[in-house]
Amino acid sequence: MNRKSVLLTGGGSGIGEGIAQVLGERGWHVLVNDVNAEAAQKVAKAVKGTALPGDIRNQPKALLEQAVAIAGSLHALVNNAGIIRRSNLSETTEADLDLVYDVNIKSMILLSQAALPHLKASGGAVVNVSSIAAKHSQTGAGFYSMSKAAVSAFTRLASAEWGPSGVRVNGVAPGLIRTAMAEAVYSVPELFEKRRMMMPLRRIGAPVDIGRVVAFLLSEDASYVTGQVIDVDGGFTQTLISLLPHPETPKG
Ligand SMILES: NC(=O)c1ccc[n+]([C@@H]2O[C@H](COP(=O)([O-])OP(=O)(O)OC[C@H]3O[C@@H](n4cnc5c(N)ncnc54)[C@H](O)[C@@H]3O)[C@@H](O)[C@H]2O)c1
């Protein structure tokens, strides 16, 4: 039986690798894109998929068409590649603004536009990787929070415009997930432990936690779900008010 095909950006490491792993296990043909060619090849081999190395900023339409040419059709696009450039907002440089805009927003939009005719033909779906930072400002991360707010807004708009042609568009908003992007924090044991204890589920997320929700959103089980961005954060974003000191706060 022919496998359904999915183009996954930034699939060579971190959350992307976790998404590739879960989708591969569930029978998808994963076309693993990454700017790091070696990483794309390693993951593609592990999930019995196909590597599609390349920078998504560089001719995204051509990248998408290459995926279709390899797979014969396209059933899903997962816009996962994303970057963060740390700075306070007052000091964010124009170069960093342009870079984060190009990777996190512009390439996602151009790839999705290019995928649309193929997804209409297959009755396919898009999943975009946003962040809890879209709704909860991440200070010291420059333009990142704003870029992820745009990812979530794009998800909602595209779902409304593309729904009538049978294409669903959803998103996931990861919380704290241990990947290279966040390794500077998690390699310090005390910081790791402090953060772990701040999660209601008492663990830092793993890339496959995101992969499983992406797999659900691409599956028949989610056939009436579109325009949703699901927080996958171990409950972290529900804890804000409990952080306030109060004399009657129960212990434990
Ligand atoms: N790690 C977290 O805690 C966290 C939380 C919320 C959201 N996210 C989001 O999840 C996504 C994946 O993040 P991650 O933590 O796995 O990061 P990561 O840095 O571990 O992995 C990102 C991958 O994308 C690739 N990539 C970067 N720019 C690219 C480009 N221009 N073209 C093609 N590939 C490119 C990188 O080579 C890398 O393999 C991002 O969109 C990120 O914003 C991560």
The ligand as a MOL file (V3000), in Angstrom:
LIG
                    3D

  0  0  0     0  0            999 V3000
M  V30 BEGIN CTAB
M  V30 COUNTS 44 48 0 0 0
M  V30 BEGIN ATOM
M  V30 1 N 12.3500 23.5960 22.1600 0
M  V30 2 C 11.3330 24.2370 22.6770 0
M  V30 3 O 11.2020 24.2930 23.9130 0
M  V30 4 C 10.3200 24.9050 21.8000 0
M  V30 5 C 9.2100 25.4990 22.4230 0
M  V30 6 C 8.2370 26.1010 21.6420 0
M  V30 7 C 8.3410 26.0850 20.2550 0
M  V30 8 N 9.4260 25.5150 19.6520 0 CHG=1
M  V30 9 C 9.4580 25.5220 18.1810 0
M  V30 10 O 9.6500 24.2120 17.7060 0
M  V30 11 C 10.3140 24.2430 16.4510 0
M  V30 12 C 11.5180 23.3380 16.4920 0
M  V30 13 O 12.3880 23.8030 17.5170 0
M  V30 14 P 13.5110 22.9120 18.2000 0
M  V30 15 O 13.5150 23.2470 19.6450 0
M  V30 16 O 13.3740 21.5110 17.7780 0 CHG=-1
M  V30 17 O 14.7930 23.5960 17.5530 0
M  V30 18 P 16.1450 22.9340 17.0490 0
M  V30 19 O 17.0610 24.0980 16.8640 0
M  V30 20 O 16.5470 21.8110 17.9210 0
M  V30 21 O 15.7330 22.3480 15.6320 0
M  V30 22 C 15.3530 23.1630 14.5570 0
M  V30 23 C 15.7470 22.4890 13.2580 0
M  V30 24 O 15.3750 23.3580 12.1790 0
M  V30 25 C 16.4640 23.4510 11.2830 0
M  V30 26 N 16.4130 24.7310 10.5950 0
M  V30 27 C 16.6730 25.9540 11.1200 0
M  V30 28 N 16.5580 26.8990 10.1630 0
M  V30 29 C 16.2370 26.2560 9.0200 0
M  V30 30 C 16.0000 26.6790 7.6850 0
M  V30 31 N 16.1120 27.9800 7.3540 0
M  V30 32 N 15.6720 25.7570 6.7590 0
M  V30 33 C 15.5880 24.4350 7.0800 0
M  V30 34 N 15.8120 23.9850 8.3370 0
M  V30 35 C 16.1360 24.8740 9.2900 0
M  V30 36 C 17.7040 23.3000 12.1520 0
M  V30 37 O 18.8380 22.8900 11.3960 0
M  V30 38 C 17.2650 22.2690 13.1750 0
M  V30 39 O 17.5470 20.9420 12.7480 0
M  V30 40 C 10.6550 25.7120 16.1890 0
M  V30 41 O 9.6840 26.2780 15.3320 0
M  V30 42 C 10.5840 26.3220 17.5680 0
M  V30 43 O 10.2970 27.6970 17.5150 0
M  V30 44 C 10.4260 24.9180 20.3960 0
M  V30 END ATOM
M  V30 BEGIN BOND
M  V30 1 1 1 2
M  V30 2 2 2 3
M  V30 3 1 2 4
M  V30 4 1 4 5
M  V30 5 2 4 44
M  V30 6 2 5 6
M  V30 7 1 6 7
M  V30 8 2 7 8
M  V30 9 1 8 9
M  V30 10 1 8 44
M  V30 11 1 9 10
M  V30 12 1 9 42
M  V30 13 1 10 11
M  V30 14 1 11 12
M  V30 15 1 11 40
M  V30 16 1 12 13
M  V30 17 1 13 14
M  V30 18 2 14 15
M  V30 19 1 14 16
M  V30 20 1 14 17
M  V30 21 1 17 18
M  V30 22 2 18 19
M  V30 23 1 18 20
M  V30 24 1 18 21
M  V30 25 1 21 22
M  V30 26 1 22 23
M  V30 27 1 23 24
M  V30 28 1 23 38
M  V30 29 1 24 25
M  V30 30 1 25 26
M  V30 31 1 25 36
M  V30 32 1 26 27
M  V30 33 1 26 35
M  V30 34 2 27 28
M  V30 35 1 28 29
M  V30 36 1 29 30
M  V30 37 2 29 35
M  V30 38 1 30 31
M  V30 39 2 30 32
M  V30 40 1 32 33
M  V30 41 2 33 34
M  V30 42 1 34 35
M  V30 43 1 36 37
M  V30 44 1 36 38
M  V30 45 1 38 39
M  V30 46 1 40 41
M  V30 47 1 40 42
M  V30 48 1 42 43
M  V30 END BOND
M  V30 END CTAB
M  END
